[in-house]
Amino acid sequence: MTAGDLKHRITLQALTETSDGHDGYTQTWANIAPARRAAMVRPLRGRDLERAQQIDPRATHDVILRFWRTYSTDLDGGRARLVFHDGDVGDRTFEIVGPPVETKSRSALTLIAKEAA
């Protein structure tokens, strides 16, 4: 993976809960720093799509990004999503449907995602 491969920009967001003061809570999406990350977002096709759908039948896209040390806690519990800043279409939201996988040790991560409705 080279820097030129990561031609897209994404924002990772985690679901946070805050007290509403009435024995309840509200949920909001907060950006995981840094706000914008370089990534490669590509639709899954052929065998890659079949393999990803064995993990989760909703999988439609593969997202590759640089490794960061705290990814396991930042994306903990499947309570994260990403916003793909697609210059042609506008912002698109993706639900992360599989745990991050280190494709290159301490160098790159791969996320399996589906486009949110």
MMTF fields as JSON, N, C-alpha, C and O atoms, coordinates in Angstrom:
{
  "mmtfVersion": "1.0.0",
  "mmtfProducer": "UNKNOWN",
  "numBonds": 467,
  "numAtoms": 468,
  "numGroups": 117,
  "numChains": 1,
  "numModels": 1,
  "chainsPerModel": [1],
  "groupsPerChain": [117],
  "chainIdList": ["A"],
  "bondAtomList": [4, 2, 8, 6, 12, 10, 16, 14, 20, 18, 24, 22, 28, 26, 32, 30, 36, 34, 40, 38, 44, 42, 48, 46, 52, 50, 56, 54, 60, 58, 64, 62, 68, 66, 72, 70, 76, 74, 80, 78, 84, 82, 88, 86, 92, 90, 96, 94, 100, 98, 104, 102, 108, 106, 112, 110, 116, 114, 120, 118, 124, 122, 128, 126, 132, 130, 136, 134, 140, 138, 144, 142, 148, 146, 152, 150, 156, 154, 160, 158, 164, 162, 168, 166, 172, 170, 176, 174, 180, 178, 184, 182, 188, 186, 192, 190, 196, 194, 200, 198, 204, 202, 208, 206, 212, 210, 216, 214, 220, 218, 224, 222, 228, 226, 232, 230, 236, 234, 240, 238, 244, 242, 248, 246, 252, 250, 256, 254, 260, 258, 264, 262, 268, 266, 272, 270, 276, 274, 280, 278, 284, 282, 288, 286, 292, 290, 296, 294, 300, 298, 304, 302, 308, 306, 312, 310, 316, 314, 320, 318, 324, 322, 328, 326, 332, 330, 336, 334, 340, 338, 344, 342, 348, 346, 352, 350, 356, 354, 360, 358, 364, 362, 368, 366, 372, 370, 376, 374, 380, 378, 384, 382, 388, 386, 392, 390, 396, 394, 400, 398, 404, 402, 408, 406, 412, 410, 416, 414, 420, 418, 424, 422, 428, 426, 432, 430, 436, 434, 440, 438, 444, 442, 448, 446, 452, 450, 456, 454, 460, 458, 464, 462],
  "bondOrderList": [1, 1, 1, 1, 1, 1, 1, 1, 1, 1, 1, 1, 1, 1, 1, 1, 1, 1, 1, 1, 1, 1, 1, 1, 1, 1, 1, 1, 1, 1, 1, 1, 1, 1, 1, 1, 1, 1, 1, 1, 1, 1, 1, 1, 1, 1, 1, 1, 1, 1, 1, 1, 1, 1, 1, 1, 1, 1, 1, 1, 1, 1, 1, 1, 1, 1, 1, 1, 1, 1, 1, 1, 1, 1, 1, 1, 1, 1, 1, 1, 1, 1, 1, 1, 1, 1, 1, 1, 1, 1, 1, 1, 1, 1, 1, 1, 1, 1, 1, 1, 1, 1, 1, 1, 1, 1, 1, 1, 1, 1, 1, 1, 1, 1, 1, 1],
  "groupList": [{"groupName": "MET", "atomNameList": ["N", "CA", "C", "O"], "elementList": ["N", "C", "C", "O"], "formalChargeList": [0, 0, 0, 0], "bondAtomList": [1, 0, 2, 1, 3, 2], "bondOrderList": [1, 1, 2], "singleLetterCode": "M", "chemCompType": "L-PEPTIDE LINKING"}, {"groupName": "THR", "atomNameList": ["N", "CA", "C", "O"], "elementList": ["N", "C", "C", "O"], "formalChargeList": [0, 0, 0, 0], "bondAtomList": [1, 0, 2, 1, 3, 2], "bondOrderList": [1, 1, 2], "singleLetterCode": "T", "chemCompType": "L-PEPTIDE LINKING"}, {"groupName": "ALA", "atomNameList": ["N", "CA", "C", "O"], "elementList": ["N", "C", "C", "O"], "formalChargeList": [0, 0, 0, 0], "bondAtomList": [1, 0, 2, 1, 3, 2], "bondOrderList": [1, 1, 2], "singleLetterCode": "A", "chemCompType": "L-PEPTIDE LINKING"}, {"groupName": "GLY", "atomNameList": ["N", "CA", "C", "O"], "elementList": ["N", "C", "C", "O"], "formalChargeList": [0, 0, 0, 0], "bondAtomList": [1, 0, 2, 1, 3, 2], "bondOrderList": [1, 1, 2], "singleLetterCode": "G", "chemCompType": "PEPTIDE LINKING"}, {"groupName": "ASP", "atomNameList": ["N", "CA", "C", "O"], "elementList": ["N", "C", "C", "O"], "formalChargeList": [0, 0, 0, 0], "bondAtomList": [1, 0, 2, 1, 3, 2], "bondOrderList": [1, 1, 2], "singleLetterCode": "D", "chemCompType": "L-PEPTIDE LINKING"}, {"groupName": "LEU", "atomNameList": ["N", "CA", "C", "O"], "elementList": ["N", "C", "C", "O"], "formalChargeList": [0, 0, 0, 0], "bondAtomList": [1, 0, 2, 1, 3, 2], "bondOrderList": [1, 1, 2], "singleLetterCode": "L", "chemCompType": "L-PEPTIDE LINKING"}, {"groupName": "LYS", "atomNameList": ["N", "CA", "C", "O"], "elementList": ["N", "C", "C", "O"], "formalChargeList": [0, 0, 0, 0], "bondAtomList": [1, 0, 2, 1, 3, 2], "bondOrderList": [1, 1, 2], "singleLetterCode": "K", "chemCompType": "L-PEPTIDE LINKING"}, {"groupName": "HIS", "atomNameList": ["N", "CA", "C", "O"], "elementList": ["N", "C", "C", "O"], "formalChargeList": [0, 0, 0, 0], "bondAtomList": [1, 0, 2, 1, 3, 2], "bondOrderList": [1, 1, 2], "singleLetterCode": "H", "chemCompType": "L-PEPTIDE LINKING"}, {"groupName": "ARG", "atomNameList": ["N", "CA", "C", "O"], "elementList": ["N", "C", "C", "O"], "formalChargeList": [0, 0, 0, 0], "bondAtomList": [1, 0, 2, 1, 3, 2], "bondOrderList": [1, 1, 2], "singleLetterCode": "R", "chemCompType": "L-PEPTIDE LINKING"}, {"groupName": "ILE", "atomNameList": ["N", "CA", "C", "O"], "elementList": ["N", "C", "C", "O"], "formalChargeList": [0, 0, 0, 0], "bondAtomList": [1, 0, 2, 1, 3, 2], "bondOrderList": [1, 1, 2], "singleLetterCode": "I", "chemCompType": "L-PEPTIDE LINKING"}, {"groupName": "GLN", "atomNameList": ["N", "CA", "C", "O"], "elementList": ["N", "C", "C", "O"], "formalChargeList": [0, 0, 0, 0], "bondAtomList": [1, 0, 2, 1, 3, 2], "bondOrderList": [1, 1, 2], "singleLetterCode": "Q", "chemCompType": "L-PEPTIDE LINKING"}, {"groupName": "GLU", "atomNameList": ["N", "CA", "C", "O"], "elementList": ["N", "C", "C", "O"], "formalChargeList": [0, 0, 0, 0], "bondAtomList": [1, 0, 2, 1, 3, 2], "bondOrderList": [1, 1, 2], "singleLetterCode": "E", "chemCompType": "L-PEPTIDE LINKING"}, {"groupName": "SER", "atomNameList": ["N", "CA", "C", "O"], "elementList": ["N", "C", "C", "O"], "formalChargeList": [0, 0, 0, 0], "bondAtomList": [1, 0, 2, 1, 3, 2], "bondOrderList": [1, 1, 2], "singleLetterCode": "S", "chemCompType": "L-PEPTIDE LINKING"}, {"groupName": "TYR", "atomNameList": ["N", "CA", "C", "O"], "elementList": ["N", "C", "C", "O"], "formalChargeList": [0, 0, 0, 0], "bondAtomList": [1, 0, 2, 1, 3, 2], "bondOrderList": [1, 1, 2], "singleLetterCode": "Y", "chemCompType": "L-PEPTIDE LINKING"}, {"groupName": "TRP", "atomNameList": ["N", "CA", "C", "O"], "elementList": ["N", "C", "C", "O"], "formalChargeList": [0, 0, 0, 0], "bondAtomList": [1, 0, 2, 1, 3, 2], "bondOrderList": [1, 1, 2], "singleLetterCode": "W", "chemCompType": "L-PEPTIDE LINKING"}, {"groupName": "ASN", "atomNameList": ["N", "CA", "C", "O"], "elementList": ["N", "C", "C", "O"], "formalChargeList": [0, 0, 0, 0], "bondAtomList": [1, 0, 2, 1, 3, 2], "bondOrderList": [1, 1, 2], "singleLetterCode": "N", "chemCompType": "L-PEPTIDE LINKING"}, {"groupName": "PRO", "atomNameList": ["N", "CA", "C", "O"], "elementList": ["N", "C", "C", "O"], "formalChargeList": [0, 0, 0, 0], "bondAtomList": [1, 0, 2, 1, 3, 2], "bondOrderList": [1, 1, 2], "singleLetterCode": "P", "chemCompType": "L-PEPTIDE LINKING"}, {"groupName": "VAL", "atomNameList": ["N", "CA", "C", "O"], "elementList": ["N", "C", "C", "O"], "formalChargeList": [0, 0, 0, 0], "bondAtomList": [1, 0, 2, 1, 3, 2], "bondOrderList": [1, 1, 2], "singleLetterCode": "V", "chemCompType": "L-PEPTIDE LINKING"}, {"groupName": "PHE", "atomNameList": ["N", "CA", "C", "O"], "elementList": ["N", "C", "C", "O"], "formalChargeList": [0, 0, 0, 0], "bondAtomList": [1, 0, 2, 1, 3, 2], "bondOrderList": [1, 1, 2], "singleLetterCode": "F", "chemCompType": "L-PEPTIDE LINKING"}],
  "groupTypeList": [0, 1, 2, 3, 4, 5, 6, 7, 8, 9, 1, 5, 10, 2, 5, 1, 11, 1, 12, 4, 3, 7, 4, 3, 13, 1, 10, 1, 14, 2, 15, 9, 2, 16, 2, 8, 8, 2, 2, 0, 17, 8, 16, 5, 8, 3, 8, 4, 5, 11, 8, 2, 10, 10, 9, 4, 16, 8, 2, 1, 7, 4, 17, 9, 5, 8, 18, 14, 8, 1, 13, 12, 1, 4, 5, 4, 3, 3, 8, 2, 8, 5, 17, 18, 7, 4, 3, 4, 17, 3, 4, 8, 1, 18, 11, 9, 17, 3, 16, 16, 17, 11, 1, 6, 12, 8, 12, 2, 5, 1, 5, 9, 2, 6, 11, 2, 2],
  "groupIdList": [1, 2, 3, 4, 5, 6, 7, 8, 9, 10, 11, 12, 13, 14, 15, 16, 17, 18, 19, 20, 21, 22, 23, 24, 25, 26, 27, 28, 29, 30, 31, 32, 33, 34, 35, 36, 37, 38, 39, 40, 41, 42, 43, 44, 45, 46, 47, 48, 49, 50, 51, 52, 53, 54, 55, 56, 57, 58, 59, 60, 61, 62, 63, 64, 65, 66, 67, 68, 69, 70, 71, 72, 73, 74, 75, 76, 77, 78, 79, 80, 81, 82, 83, 84, 85, 86, 87, 88, 89, 90, 91, 92, 93, 94, 95, 96, 97, 98, 99, 100, 101, 102, 103, 104, 105, 106, 107, 108, 109, 110, 111, 112, 113, 114, 115, 116, 117],
  "secStructList": [7, 7, 4, 4, 4, 7, 7, 3, 3, 3, 3, 3, 3, 3, 3, 3, 3, 3, 3, 7, 1, 1, 1, 7, 3, 3, 3, 3, 3, 3, 3, 7, 1, 1, 1, 1, 3, 3, 3, 3, 3, 3, 3, 7, 7, 2, 2, 2, 2, 2, 2, 2, 2, 2, 2, 7, 6, 6, 7, 7, 3, 3, 3, 3, 3, 3, 7, 7, 6, 6, 2, 2, 2, 2, 6, 4, 4, 4, 7, 3, 3, 3, 3, 3, 3, 3, 6, 6, 6, 3, 3, 3, 3, 3, 3, 3, 7, 1, 7, 7, 3, 3, 3, 3, 6, 6, 6, 3, 3, 3, 3, 3, 3, 3, 3, 7, 7],
  "xCoordList": [0.848, 0.0, 0.889, 1.781, 0.641, 1.382, 0.433, -0.785, 0.988, 0.17, -0.786, -1.897, -0.369, -1.215, -2.441, -3.429, -2.387, -3.536, -4.668, -5.835, -4.332, -5.325, -5.842, -5.521, -6.64, -7.059, -8.397, -8.814, -9.068, -10.349, -10.179, -9.155, -11.172, -11.168, -12.394, -13.509, -12.164, -13.26, -13.165, -12.104, -14.275, -14.32, -14.898, -15.997, -14.162, -14.659, -15.405, -14.966, -16.536, -17.351, -17.735, -17.998, -17.766, -18.175, -19.467, -19.684, -20.311, -21.57, -21.303, -20.719, -21.727, -21.538, -22.896, -23.851, -22.964, -24.2, -23.956, -22.964, -24.866, -24.78, -26.105, -27.164, -26.041, -27.244, -28.115, -27.614, -29.422, -30.335, -30.893, -31.706, -30.455, -30.893, -32.232, -32.704, -32.845, -34.152, -34.114, -35.027, -33.053, -32.863, -32.813, -33.14, -32.419, -32.268, -30.974, -30.123, -30.836, -29.623, -29.948, -30.955, -29.068, -29.172, -27.93, -26.849, -28.098, -26.985, -26.607, -27.469, -25.307, -24.802, -23.555, -22.928, -23.209, -22.013, -20.907, -21.088, -19.759, -18.605, -17.452, -17.218, -16.741, -15.604, -14.466, -14.178, -13.831, -12.622, -11.452, -11.305, -10.617, -9.52, -8.489, -8.267, -7.85, -8.116, -9.413, -9.873, -9.989, -11.314, -11.356, -12.283, -10.404, -10.388, -9.158, -8.046, -9.392, -8.307, -8.251, -9.27, -7.057, -6.889, -7.278, -6.937, -7.987, -8.44, -8.689, -8.707, -8.881, -9.319, -10.657, -10.719, -11.717, -13.055, -13.386, -13.38, -13.675, -13.973, -15.121, -15.201, -16.006, -17.089, -16.528, -15.6, -17.097, -16.67, -17.279, -18.428, -16.498, -16.953, -16.439, -15.425, -17.143, -16.689, -16.423, -17.234, -15.274, -14.911, -14.761, -15.101, -14.255, -14.132, -15.495, -15.637, -16.492, -17.857, -18.392, -19.003, -18.177, -18.648, -18.008, -18.693, -16.702, -16.002, -16.513, -16.759, -16.673, -17.146, -18.568, -18.902, -19.406, -20.785, -20.904, -21.965, -19.855, -19.854, -19.697, -20.216, -18.985, -18.842, -20.131, -20.662, -20.623, -21.875, -22.542, -21.949, -23.771, -24.419, -24.71, -25.041, -24.59, -24.864, -23.645, -23.766, -22.486, -21.232, -21.28, -21.677, -20.865, -20.85, -19.552, -19.227, -18.803, -17.599, -16.432, -16.61, -15.253, -13.994, -13.342, -13.256, -12.884, -12.235, -10.853, -10.727, -9.827, -8.454, -7.899, -7.997, -7.318, -6.746, -5.502, -5.209, -4.78, -3.546, -3.854, -4.87, -2.954, -3.033, -2.848, -2.047, -3.585, -3.301, -3.409, -4.189, -2.632, -2.432, -3.701, -3.841, -4.616, -5.797, -7.05, -8.164, -6.883, -8.062, -8.995, -10.212, -8.462, -9.321, -10.252, -11.384, -9.802, -10.687, -11.547, -12.689, -11.023, -11.798, -13.004, -14.062, -12.851, -13.921, -14.556, -15.084, -14.506, -14.949, -16.441, -17.257, -16.774, -18.159, -19.059, -20.281, -18.505, -19.345, -20.194, -21.217, -19.777, -20.539, -19.83, -19.594, -19.497, -18.796, -19.328, -19.896, -19.123, -19.495, -18.458, -17.579, -18.569, -17.673, -18.463, -19.469, -17.983, -18.572, -17.551, -16.426, -17.956, -17.102, -17.375, -18.494, -16.352, -16.476, -16.201, -15.081, -17.25, -17.154, -17.403, -18.517, -16.383, -16.476, -17.528, -18.107, -17.786, -18.75, -20.192, -21.071, -20.435, -21.803, -22.14, -23.301, -21.164, -21.395, -21.058, -20.524, -21.359, -21.043, -21.963, -23.178, -21.359, -22.097, -21.737, -20.564, -22.729, -22.516, -22.477, -23.315, -21.495, -21.326, -21.333, -20.729, -22.013, -21.995, -20.867, -20.751, -20.045, -18.969, -19.577, -20.112, -19.499, -20.183, -19.244, -19.707, -17.959, -17.005, -15.9, -15.634, -15.253, -14.152, -12.983, -12.78, -12.217, -11.06, -10.036, -9.824, -9.413, -8.408, -7.11, -7.095, -6.018, -4.708, -4.251, -3.869, -4.285, -3.867, -2.353, -1.781, -1.721, -0.267, 0.048, -0.42, 0.835, 1.092, 1.538, 2.567, 0.74, 0.999, 1.207, 1.91, 0.587, 0.714, -0.639, -0.895, -1.514, -2.798, -3.922, -3.715, -5.111, -6.321, -7.341, -7.391, -8.152, -9.253, -10.543, -10.64, -11.532, -12.865, -13.85, -13.749, -14.789, -15.882, -17.08, -17.41, -17.735, -18.81, -19.963, -19.823, -21.104, -22.258, -22.77, -22.678, -23.303, -23.805, -25.118, -26.03, -25.206, -26.409, -27.494, -27.212, -28.712, -29.836, -30.132, -31.046],
  "yCoordList": [-1.18, 0.0, 1.238, 1.375, 2.119, 3.369, 4.524, 4.348, 5.684, 6.859, 7.179, 7.655, 6.922, 7.195, 6.3, 6.659, 5.128, 4.224, 4.766, 4.462, 5.56, 6.089, 7.429, 8.479, 7.387, 8.606, 9.163, 10.234, 8.458, 8.933, 9.512, 9.293, 10.243, 10.805, 10.301, 10.318, 9.846, 9.372, 10.004, 10.479, 10.006, 10.399, 9.233, 8.77, 8.751, 7.688, 8.315, 9.319, 7.721, 8.248, 7.124, 6.0, 7.441, 6.483, 6.972, 8.174, 6.031, 6.362, 6.646, 5.818, 7.812, 8.185, 8.403, 8.833, 8.103, 8.285, 9.303, 9.219, 10.272, 11.271, 11.323, 11.097, 11.618, 11.686, 12.855, 13.935, 12.624, 13.714, 14.403, 15.322, 13.958, 14.582, 14.066, 14.519, 13.144, 12.611, 11.089, 10.437, 10.523, 9.068, 8.399, 7.219, 9.116, 8.562, 9.041, 9.616, 8.803, 9.242, 9.552, 9.107, 10.321, 10.618, 10.072, 10.025, 9.669, 9.127, 10.097, 10.623, 10.325, 11.181, 10.534, 9.677, 10.948, 10.463, 11.494, 12.664, 11.064, 11.947, 11.469, 10.268, 12.412, 12.073, 11.466, 11.899, 10.461, 9.877, 10.618, 10.628, 11.24, 12.069, 11.218, 10.078, 11.711, 12.982, 12.908, 11.828, 14.068, 14.126, 13.474, 12.714, 13.741, 13.14, 12.264, 12.644, 11.077, 10.129, 9.744, 9.712, 9.456, 8.941, 7.468, 6.725, 7.057, 5.665, 5.306, 6.168, 4.009, 3.535, 2.831, 1.835, 3.342, 2.772, 2.152, 2.828, 0.852, 0.2, -0.787, -1.475, -0.854, -1.831, -3.242, -3.478, -4.157, -5.551, -6.21, -5.948, -7.065, -7.773, -9.199, -9.491, -10.079, -11.453, -12.207, -12.196, -12.865, -13.684, -12.859, -13.329, -11.633, -10.771, -10.512, -10.522, -10.28, -10.059, -11.315, -11.23, -12.472, -13.73, -13.984, -14.389, -13.753, -13.952, -12.991, -13.391, -11.733, -10.733, -11.039, -10.84, -11.52, -11.817, -13.079, -13.327, -13.885, -14.993, -14.48, -15.083, -13.372, -12.736, -12.007, -12.162, -11.219, -10.495, -10.343, -9.767, -10.852, -10.819, -9.416, -9.25, -8.401, -7.026, -6.337, -5.226, -6.966, -6.34, -5.959, -6.754, -4.717, -4.249, -3.548, -3.467, -3.036, -2.245, -2.671, -3.181, -2.445, -2.695, -1.331, -0.527, -1.064, 0.218, -0.088, -0.775, 0.423, 0.202, 1.546, 2.552, 1.545, 2.771, 2.445, 1.282, 3.482, 3.296, 2.827, 3.193, 2.014, 1.512, 2.663, 3.565, 2.636, 3.529, 2.704, 1.754, 3.067, 2.249, 1.954, 0.85, 2.885, 2.711, 2.305, 2.519, 1.722, 1.391, 0.422, 0.522, -0.514, -1.515, -0.893, -1.35, 0.132, 0.794, 1.86, 2.072, 2.527, 3.55, 2.951, 3.577, 1.749, 1.1, -0.032, -0.985, 0.074, -0.981, -1.264, -0.349, -2.521, -2.938, -2.72, -2.749, -2.503, -2.321, -1.064, -0.976, -0.1, 1.136, 2.256, 3.336, 1.973, 2.965, 2.935, 1.945, 4.054, 4.164, 5.036, 5.601, 5.139, 6.046, 6.857, 6.406, 8.055, 8.944, 9.071, 9.524, 8.668, 8.712, 10.032, 10.288, 10.869, 12.18, 12.003, 12.194, 11.634, 11.356, 12.65, 13.174, 13.157, 14.44, 14.481, 15.537, 13.352, 13.319, 13.281, 13.896, 12.569, 12.317, 13.124, 13.48, 13.414, 14.05, 13.053, 11.981, 13.386, 12.505, 11.291, 11.412, 10.114, 8.854, 8.186, 8.15, 7.658, 7.027, 5.512, 4.923, 4.889, 3.447, 2.894, 3.472, 1.781, 1.064, 0.037, -0.7, -0.012, -0.989, -2.305, -2.367, -3.363, -4.611, -5.725, -6.786, -5.5, -6.502, -5.852, -4.662, -6.603, -6.02, -5.662, -6.317, -4.635, -4.261, -5.397, -6.082, -5.579, -6.627, -5.96, -5.144, -6.312, -5.8, -6.585, -7.75, -5.961, -6.649, -6.656, -7.6, -5.617, -5.567, -5.173, -4.144, -5.991, -5.795, -4.369, -3.9, -3.695, -2.324, -1.336, -0.335, -1.633, -0.753, -0.393, 0.772, -1.401, -1.148, -1.935, -3.034, -1.344, -1.978, -2.083, -1.234, -3.125, -3.275, -3.382, -4.149, -2.61, -2.653, -3.118, -2.718, -3.947, -4.342, -3.501, -3.408, -2.883, -1.954, -2.126, -2.725, -1.58, -1.523, -0.099, 0.611, 0.31, 1.669, 1.766, 0.967, 2.756, 2.953, 3.609, 4.414, 3.244, 3.78, 5.209, 5.811],
  "zCoordList": [0.0, 0.0, 0.0, 0.837, -0.93, -0.993, -0.686, -0.671, -0.446, -0.142, -1.288, -1.051, -2.523, -3.674, -3.753, -4.393, -3.104, -3.087, -2.224, -2.468, -1.227, -0.288, -0.798, -0.241, -1.856, -2.538, -2.051, -2.493, -1.154, -0.63, 0.773, 1.421, 1.233, 2.578, 3.32, 2.797, 4.564, 5.397, 6.776, 7.182, 7.485, 8.885, 9.653, 9.351, 10.652, 11.515, 12.677, 13.236, 13.04, 14.13, 15.075, 14.648, 16.377, 17.406, 18.05, 18.207, 18.416, 19.068, 20.539, 21.239, 21.005, 22.408, 23.062, 22.415, 24.333, 25.092, 26.189, 26.913, 26.314, 27.368, 28.106, 27.52, 29.376, 30.202, 29.759, 29.446, 29.737, 29.392, 30.642, 30.533, 31.84, 33.084, 33.595, 34.638, 32.895, 33.299, 33.313, 32.808, 33.893, 33.988, 32.621, 32.499, 31.623, 30.285, 29.672, 30.351, 28.413, 27.716, 26.261, 25.711, 25.671, 24.243, 23.554, 24.14, 22.324, 21.56, 20.448, 19.744, 20.304, 19.24, 18.641, 19.265, 17.439, 16.77, 16.942, 16.603, 17.468, 17.674, 16.794, 16.66, 16.201, 15.34, 16.155, 17.271, 15.576, 16.157, 15.53, 14.308, 16.36, 15.852, 15.129, 15.537, 14.082, 13.402, 12.611, 12.24, 12.362, 11.748, 10.37, 10.088, 9.524, 8.179, 8.029, 8.394, 7.48, 7.269, 5.8, 5.111, 5.337, 3.981, 3.975, 4.895, 2.946, 2.853, 1.397, 0.519, 1.163, -0.139, 0.09, 0.812, -0.517, -0.4, -1.755, -2.783, -1.733, -3.006, -2.825, -1.808, -3.812, -3.741, -3.889, -4.663, -3.148, -3.233, -4.462, -4.819, -5.099, -6.304, -6.267, -5.632, -6.95, -7.153, -5.873, -4.946, -5.83, -4.654, -3.394, -2.308, -3.514, -2.334, -1.715, -0.492, -2.551, -2.066, -1.395, -0.33, -1.996, -1.404, -0.049, 0.891, 0.066, 1.35, 2.41, 3.548, 2.043, 3.006, 3.456, 4.623, 2.546, 2.915, 3.75, 4.322, 3.84, 4.778, 6.201, 7.14, 6.364, 7.673, 8.029, 9.129, 7.093, 7.281, 5.92, 5.008, 5.764, 4.453, 3.93, 2.756, 4.795, 4.379, 3.771, 3.256, 3.82, 3.376, 1.902, 1.05, 1.616, 0.227, -0.162, -1.347, 0.826, 0.527, 1.415, 2.521, 0.893, 1.565, 1.791, 0.863, 3.009, 3.314, 3.883, 4.897, 3.226, 3.668, 4.138, 3.436, 5.333, 5.878, 6.677, 6.956, 7.037, 7.797, 9.225, 9.816, 9.749, 11.114, 12.095, 11.851, 13.204, 14.326, 15.596, 15.667, 16.584, 17.766, 18.551, 19.077, 18.647, 19.504, 18.735, 19.214, 17.548, 16.744, 17.46, 17.3, 18.248, 18.88, 19.918, 20.075, 20.622, 21.583, 20.909, 21.315, 19.898, 19.193, 18.477, 18.415, 17.94, 17.191, 17.998, 17.426, 19.314, 20.218, 20.127, 20.019, 20.172, 20.327, 19.128, 19.276, 17.948, 16.777, 16.824, 16.146, 17.615, 17.751, 17.004, 17.544, 15.754, 14.952, 13.529, 13.068, 12.856, 11.447, 10.769, 11.42, 9.452, 8.748, 7.744, 7.196, 7.52, 6.519, 5.399, 5.612, 4.217, 3.025, 2.329, 1.884, 2.234, 1.597, 0.102, -0.371, -0.619, -2.051, -2.803, -2.795, -3.441, -4.127, -5.222, -5.477, -5.877, -6.975, -6.485, -7.089, -5.403, -4.934, -3.688, -3.484, -2.865, -1.569, -0.475, -0.76, 0.76, 1.873, 1.878, 1.716, 2.069, 2.149, 3.469, 3.842, 4.18, 5.469, 5.316, 4.632, 5.961, 5.933, 7.346, 8.25, 7.536, 8.801, 8.739, 7.76, 9.77, 9.824, 10.31, 11.417, 9.484, 9.81, 10.273, 10.693, 10.201, 10.661, 11.46, 11.289, 12.325, 13.099, 12.183, 11.161, 12.533, 11.722, 11.699, 12.7, 10.547, 10.382, 9.956, 9.034, 10.633, 10.233, 9.016, 9.136, 7.845, 6.631, 6.477, 5.934, 6.95, 7.024, 8.461, 8.947, 9.131, 10.549, 10.86, 10.373, 11.68, 12.137, 10.988, 11.131, 9.855, 8.708, 8.101, 7.797, 7.924, 7.269, 7.944, 8.459, 7.928, 8.443, 7.326, 6.436, 7.377, 6.437, 7.221, 8.179, 6.81, 7.407, 6.349, 5.189, 6.731, 5.848, 6.252, 7.434, 5.262, 5.562, 4.582, 3.515, 4.984, 4.088, 4.082, 5.084, 2.963, 2.861, 3.619, 3.408, 4.505, 5.316, 4.454, 3.567, 4.74, 3.957, 4.319, 3.756]
}
